[in-house]
Amino acid sequence: MITRKPSIALAAGLLASMLLPGTAQAASPAAAPASASASPVRATALTRSPLYTSGRLPVTRCTEPSVTPGSVASARRYVVPLFNCLSRSWATQLKKARIPFSKPSLQFISKPQRVCGAKWPGHAQGLYCPNYRRIVVLLDKNITQQAEELFLMDVIAHEYGHHVQNVSGIERAFSRLPSRNKSEYNEQLRRLELQAECLSGAFIGSVWDSLDRPTDDWEFLLDATRESGDEHSKVRDHGKGRTIANWLRRGFQAAGPAGCNTWIGSSAMVASTPAN
């Protein structure tokens, strides 16, 4: 289950809960021979996906609906058009990569509950279920109070990134990776999560000119992301805040998946903590 989890509060009440990348329903670590290594990853389905050579995402006009802070109904009306924009963009992109595309389903919940046959994962804000090809978004007060910011867009785009990983075979290849221990498995999982965050940035970059937003909104999202991450969690599966922000920015600047090959990056590029 691929989840997106809230982390820490920022100063001056600007952000009640920073939203980190989502998490897919992840497989358990597979057994590995003693010679296995987490970095570099050698599976060509991960390192040489045709997704990386498919060029920039189409420049799509995606108008954001107005949203009323604190209103679940308003947040839903905000998400659905963005979801449709994501579907149009990624359908076109995967066609260029000659990868069959199917649109995921979208589900909203207002409080944590069982979804996709499993318990809601911790403090996640959203998740993607690969087996169901379903994106689930938790519209609670943490997100509806700040729905006018870019955080909700980033949550949806991140979970859609997991769907792209799924239909392109990346998620399946990840689930088959061998790992010698929990630390190695967590590094592999971070590569999956950071790639989804990069794909989120790629989508936001591709539609940015149509959003009618000031640059400060983007910088605020990056700053908030840097102040969150695995530093504030017991689990080392998403990356430290600066790591997440770096991949988000890489995707935005590339406006396409070419900048999102986390599988060939060094361990430092997918670090969880300074001591990782």
FIBA-72186 format. One line per field, with one value per residue (C-alpha): residue number from 1; residue in three letters; x, y, z. Coordinates in steps of 0.5 Angstrom, whole numbers, plus 500, padded with zeros to 3 digits. Layout:
<nodes>
resi = [NUM,...]
resn = [ALA,...]
xx = [X,...]
yy = [Y,...]
zz = [Z,...]
</nodes>
This chain:
<nodes>
resi = [1,2,3,4,5,6,7,8,9,10,11,12,13,14,15,16,17,18,19,20,21,22,23,24,25,26,27,28,29,30,31,32,33,34,35,36,37,38,39,40,41,42,43,44,45,46,47,48,49,50,51,52,53,54,55,56,57,58,59,60,61,62,63,64,65,66,67,68,69,70,71,72,73,74,75,76,77,78,79,80,81,82,83,84,85,86,87,88,89,90,91,92,93,94,95,96,97,98,99,100,101,102,103,104,105,106,107,108,109,110,111,112,113,114,115,116,117,118,119,120,121,122,123,124,125,126,127,128,129,130,131,132,133,134,135,136,137,138,139,140,141,142,143,144,145,146,147,148,149,150,151,152,153,154,155,156,157,158,159,160,161,162,163,164,165,166,167,168,169,170,171,172,173,174,175,176,177,178,179,180,181,182,183,184,185,186,187,188,189,190,191,192,193,194,195,196,197,198,199,200,201,202,203,204,205,206,207,208,209,210,211,212,213,214,215,216,217,218,219,220,221,222,223,224,225,226,227,228,229,230,231,232,233,234,235,236,237,238,239,240,241,242,243,244,245,246,247,248,249,250,251,252,253,254,255,256,257,258,259,260,261,262,263,264,265,266,267,268,269,270,271,272,273,274,275,276]
resn = [MET,ILE,THR,ARG,LYS,PRO,SER,ILE,ALA,LEU,ALA,ALA,GLY,LEU,LEU,ALA,SER,MET,LEU,LEU,PRO,GLY,THR,ALA,GLN,ALA,ALA,SER,PRO,ALA,ALA,ALA,PRO,ALA,SER,ALA,SER,ALA,SER,PRO,VAL,ARG,ALA,THR,ALA,LEU,THR,ARG,SER,PRO,LEU,TYR,THR,SER,GLY,ARG,LEU,PRO,VAL,THR,ARG,CYS,THR,GLU,PRO,SER,VAL,THR,PRO,GLY,SER,VAL,ALA,SER,ALA,ARG,ARG,TYR,VAL,VAL,PRO,LEU,PHE,ASN,CYS,LEU,SER,ARG,SER,TRP,ALA,THR,GLN,LEU,LYS,LYS,ALA,ARG,ILE,PRO,PHE,SER,LYS,PRO,SER,LEU,GLN,PHE,ILE,SER,LYS,PRO,GLN,ARG,VAL,CYS,GLY,ALA,LYS,TRP,PRO,GLY,HIS,ALA,GLN,GLY,LEU,TYR,CYS,PRO,ASN,TYR,ARG,ARG,ILE,VAL,VAL,LEU,LEU,ASP,LYS,ASN,ILE,THR,GLN,GLN,ALA,GLU,GLU,LEU,PHE,LEU,MET,ASP,VAL,ILE,ALA,HIS,GLU,TYR,GLY,HIS,HIS,VAL,GLN,ASN,VAL,SER,GLY,ILE,GLU,ARG,ALA,PHE,SER,ARG,LEU,PRO,SER,ARG,ASN,LYS,SER,GLU,TYR,ASN,GLU,GLN,LEU,ARG,ARG,LEU,GLU,LEU,GLN,ALA,GLU,CYS,LEU,SER,GLY,ALA,PHE,ILE,GLY,SER,VAL,TRP,ASP,SER,LEU,ASP,ARG,PRO,THR,ASP,ASP,TRP,GLU,PHE,LEU,LEU,ASP,ALA,THR,ARG,GLU,SER,GLY,ASP,GLU,HIS,SER,LYS,VAL,ARG,ASP,HIS,GLY,LYS,GLY,ARG,THR,ILE,ALA,ASN,TRP,LEU,ARG,ARG,GLY,PHE,GLN,ALA,ALA,GLY,PRO,ALA,GLY,CYS,ASN,THR,TRP,ILE,GLY,SER,SER,ALA,MET,VAL,ALA,SER,THR,PRO,ALA,ASN]
xx = [500,503,502,503,504,503,509,511,507,511,512,506,501,502,502,498,501,506,504,510,510,504,506,504,502,509,511,515,523,525,531,537,544,550,553,546,547,542,546,546,540,541,534,533,526,527,533,532,524,522,518,525,526,519,520,517,510,505,503,496,492,489,485,485,477,477,477,474,478,475,470,470,465,470,476,473,471,478,481,477,479,486,485,482,488,493,489,490,497,500,495,499,506,505,503,509,513,509,506,499,495,489,486,486,479,479,476,475,475,474,477,482,479,480,481,483,483,488,488,489,497,498,498,497,494,493,495,495,493,497,492,486,489,486,488,485,485,484,480,481,482,489,489,482,484,490,487,488,495,499,500,493,495,502,498,494,500,504,499,498,506,505,500,504,510,504,502,509,512,516,512,512,520,521,517,521,528,532,534,539,536,531,536,537,529,528,533,529,523,525,527,520,517,522,521,513,515,519,513,509,514,514,506,506,512,508,502,505,503,496,495,496,500,506,513,512,507,512,518,513,512,519,521,515,518,525,522,519,521,524,527,521,519,521,521,526,522,521,527,529,526,531,532,524,525,531,527,520,524,528,521,519,525,525,517,518,520,527,529,526,530,532,534,541,542,547,545,546,541,536,538,533,537,544,547,543]
yy = [500,507,512,519,521,528,530,537,543,550,556,561,556,556,549,544,538,537,532,527,522,517,510,504,497,495,488,484,484,478,474,475,472,475,479,483,490,496,501,501,497,493,491,494,495,500,503,503,504,507,512,516,517,519,526,532,531,535,542,541,547,545,550,549,550,555,552,553,552,547,544,537,538,544,539,534,539,541,534,531,536,535,528,528,533,528,522,526,528,521,517,522,520,513,513,516,511,505,503,501,506,505,510,509,509,515,514,519,518,523,519,513,506,500,501,496,490,493,498,505,506,510,518,517,523,519,512,508,501,497,491,495,501,505,512,514,521,522,529,531,537,537,537,541,547,548,545,552,551,546,541,537,538,534,529,527,528,523,518,518,517,511,509,510,506,501,501,501,495,499,497,490,490,493,488,483,486,482,485,483,486,492,497,495,494,501,504,501,503,510,510,508,513,519,517,518,525,527,525,529,535,533,534,540,543,541,545,551,556,555,555,562,562,566,563,564,558,553,555,555,547,546,549,546,539,540,541,534,527,521,526,526,519,512,509,510,509,516,520,526,532,535,529,529,536,535,530,534,540,535,533,540,543,537,537,530,523,524,527,521,515,514,507,510,515,514,512,519,522,517,518,518,521,525,518,514]
zz = [500,498,503,504,511,515,519,523,524,521,525,525,524,516,516,521,518,512,507,505,499,499,500,496,498,499,499,504,503,499,501,497,496,500,494,493,494,495,491,485,483,477,475,468,469,474,471,464,463,457,461,462,455,453,453,457,459,455,456,459,461,468,472,479,482,488,495,501,507,512,507,505,499,497,497,493,488,488,487,481,476,478,478,471,468,471,467,461,462,464,458,453,456,457,450,447,451,448,455,456,460,464,469,476,481,486,493,498,506,511,517,517,516,512,505,499,505,510,516,514,515,521,519,512,508,502,499,492,492,486,486,486,482,486,489,496,499,507,507,514,517,516,509,508,512,507,501,497,498,493,498,496,489,491,495,489,484,488,489,481,480,484,479,473,477,477,470,467,471,476,482,480,479,486,489,486,489,493,500,505,511,513,512,505,504,506,501,496,498,499,491,490,494,492,484,486,489,483,478,482,481,473,473,477,473,466,468,472,467,467,475,475,482,484,485,492,493,489,494,500,498,497,504,508,505,507,514,514,512,516,521,524,524,526,520,514,508,505,506,510,508,504,500,498,496,492,488,488,485,480,477,477,473,468,467,465,468,465,471,476,475,483,482,479,484,490,497,499,494,497,504,510,515,515,519,514]
</nodes>
